[in-house]
Amino acid sequence: MKYKICTLLCVFSVSALATPQADQILTKVRDRYDGDDYVSQVTLRNHNNGKIQDKNMYMLQKDLPDREMASMFFYSPSDVRNVSFLIANYNESIASDDEQWMYLPAFRKVRRISGQDKRGAFMGSTYSYSDLDKLRVKDYHSTLEGEEKVNGRDSWKIERIPVSQDVINKNGYNRTLLWIDKERNIVLKQDYFNSKNVKYKSLETTEVRLIQNIWTIMHSRMRNFENNKESEMIFHSIKYNAGVDVNYLTQSILKTSIKDSEFKKLINH
């Protein structure tokens, strides 16, 4: 009897301490709880030849049964005012590609951003449109490479190889390396490689804060080593579970945008 008890305890201990697989880690990142909905003011800061340009927007996000919707409404400076975006990140079980739409006031028309277009620069930044999509697990063969510290945080290091040329065509990345915060299930760093296996972009999460008991990325930086450009995403005035109406996450709202007073109501909800 003593032997059987010891055997069971030993098996349990080994199981409890077993290293997770790469897909298990990435699924935790994708499914990490970030509220039923979310609102924030965001500054997209571009660095180009010593010049700094800020573009400011309202961001709204909401979980629906089969997808996560996000909308972005630019309000300053004047040359980008009323430019808006809509993103649909579908549950992976649906096996549907994520979708994006864009509205440019000058053309007064909502257009869908195609898969090939997602490789383009988002609002002239070093972030691409595909970088705005939620992390997808099944589009890559992922391998756990080990453990490393990133900015003092214990992290998993994961290599990801696209499962098909179609995935590469959509985002332009032939290989990526990710570092995932073990405790907070947040991407702390990501390196992007081209077809020659040369690192040409790198993403770094530089500030994480606990807001409403949810670990929240407050600042990230994307560097492009090919053109020596850099962009930042800086988040302000964040509110989770603000009661975002689904009407703010439709193609029709892109043309009218969200009023400043409407956004303030959500933040102060």
SVG drawing of the C-alpha trace seen along z (x, -y; Angstrom):
<svg xmlns="http://www.w3.org/2000/svg" viewBox="-26 -69 46 71">
<polyline fill="none" stroke="black" stroke-width="0.4" points="0.0,0.0 2.8,-2.4 4.5,-1.7 1.3,-2.4 0.7,-5.7 4.3,-6.7 3.9,-5.8 0.8,-7.9 2.4,-10.9 5.5,-10.7 3.4,-10.5 1.3,-13.4 4.5,-15.5 6.0,-14.8 2.8,-15.6 2.3,-18.9 5.8,-20.0 5.8,-18.9 6.8,-21.6 3.8,-22.7 3.8,-22.4 4.2,-25.5 0.6,-25.4 -0.7,-25.2 1.3,-28.3 0.1,-30.2 -3.5,-29.2 -3.3,-30.7 -2.0,-33.9 -4.8,-34.0 -7.6,-33.1 -6.3,-35.3 -9.1,-37.1 -9.2,-40.8 -12.7,-41.7 -15.9,-41.3 -15.2,-44.6 -12.5,-47.3 -12.0,-51.0 -8.8,-53.0 -7.2,-56.1 -4.1,-55.2 -1.2,-57.2 0.5,-55.8 3.9,-57.4 6.1,-57.2 9.9,-58.0 11.3,-58.8 14.7,-60.5 14.7,-62.1 11.1,-63.4 8.3,-62.3 4.7,-62.2 1.8,-61.3 -1.6,-60.0 -4.3,-59.6 -7.3,-57.3 -10.1,-55.8 -10.0,-52.0 -13.0,-49.8 -13.1,-46.1 -15.8,-43.6 -16.1,-39.8 -19.0,-38.2 -19.9,-34.5 -17.9,-33.6 -15.4,-36.4 -13.7,-39.4 -14.4,-42.8 -12.3,-45.9 -12.7,-49.4 -10.3,-52.3 -11.3,-55.9 -8.6,-58.5 -9.3,-62.0 -6.0,-63.9 -4.1,-65.4 -6.5,-66.9 -5.1,-65.0 -6.1,-61.7 -9.3,-62.8 -12.2,-60.4 -10.0,-57.7 -11.3,-54.5 -10.8,-50.7 -12.8,-47.6 -11.2,-44.2 -13.0,-40.9 -10.9,-38.2 -12.8,-34.9 -12.6,-32.0 -10.1,-29.5 -12.6,-26.7 -14.6,-28.5 -11.5,-28.2 -12.3,-31.6 -9.7,-34.2 -9.7,-37.4 -11.1,-40.4 -10.3,-44.1 -12.1,-47.2 -10.9,-50.7 -12.7,-54.0 -11.0,-57.0 -13.1,-60.3 -11.6,-61.5 -13.1,-58.6 -16.3,-58.3 -16.2,-54.5 -15.5,-51.5 -13.2,-49.0 -12.1,-45.6 -8.4,-45.1 -7.4,-42.0 -5.0,-39.4 -2.2,-40.7 -2.8,-44.2 -2.3,-43.2 1.5,-43.3 1.3,-47.1 2.2,-49.7 -0.6,-50.6 -1.0,-54.4 2.6,-54.8 4.0,-53.0 6.3,-50.0 3.3,-47.9 1.6,-46.1 -2.1,-45.5 -1.5,-41.9 0.2,-42.8 -3.2,-44.1 -4.8,-40.7 -5.0,-38.5 -2.4,-35.8 -3.4,-32.6 -2.2,-29.2 -3.1,-26.9 -1.4,-29.0 2.0,-28.0 4.1,-25.0 5.4,-26.1 8.2,-24.7 9.2,-25.5 12.9,-26.5 13.5,-26.9 13.2,-29.5 14.8,-33.0 14.5,-36.2 13.1,-39.3 13.4,-42.5 13.7,-40.5 10.6,-38.3 10.7,-34.5 9.6,-33.7 9.0,-30.9 10.9,-31.2 8.9,-29.8 9.8,-29.5 7.0,-29.6 7.1,-28.5 4.0,-29.2 2.1,-26.1 1.7,-27.3 2.8,-29.8 -0.6,-31.4 0.1,-32.4 3.5,-33.9 1.8,-35.8 -0.6,-37.4 2.0,-38.7 5.3,-38.5 7.0,-36.6 8.8,-33.3 9.7,-32.7 9.1,-34.4 10.5,-34.0 8.3,-34.9 9.0,-35.3 5.9,-34.8 5.7,-36.0 5.2,-32.8 3.0,-34.4 1.0,-36.9 0.6,-35.1 1.7,-38.2 4.0,-38.5 7.0,-40.4 9.1,-40.3 8.8,-39.0 11.4,-38.9 10.4,-38.6 12.5,-36.9 12.4,-37.1 12.9,-34.4 16.7,-34.6 16.3,-34.1 17.4,-37.6 15.7,-39.4 14.2,-42.6 11.6,-43.6 11.3,-43.3 8.5,-44.0 9.0,-44.8 6.5,-45.2 8.0,-47.9 5.3,-48.5 2.7,-46.3 0.3,-47.4 -2.4,-45.8 -5.7,-47.5 -9.0,-46.2 -7.1,-43.1 -6.1,-42.5 -2.5,-42.6 -2.5,-45.3 0.1,-46.2 0.5,-50.0 3.4,-50.5 5.0,-48.6 7.7,-49.4 8.2,-48.0 11.5,-48.5 12.2,-47.9 15.9,-47.3 15.6,-47.5 14.5,-51.1 15.7,-52.1 12.2,-53.3 10.5,-52.8 6.9,-53.1 5.2,-53.0 1.8,-52.1 1.0,-54.1 -2.2,-53.3 -4.1,-55.8 -7.4,-56.0 -8.1,-52.2 -11.4,-50.9 -12.5,-47.2 -16.2,-46.1 -17.3,-49.5 -20.6,-48.3 -19.5,-48.8 -22.5,-48.7 -22.1,-46.3 -23.2,-49.2 -19.8,-50.7 -18.3,-47.6 -20.0,-47.6 -19.0,-48.8 -21.7,-51.5 -20.2,-53.2 -16.9,-53.7 -18.4,-56.5 -19.8,-58.4 -17.1,-57.6 -17.6,-57.9 -18.1,-61.3 -15.8,-62.6 -18.7,-62.8 -19.7,-59.2 -16.3,-57.9 -16.1,-59.9 -19.3,-58.2 -17.8,-54.8 -14.6,-55.7 -16.6,-57.1 -19.1,-54.3"/>
</svg>
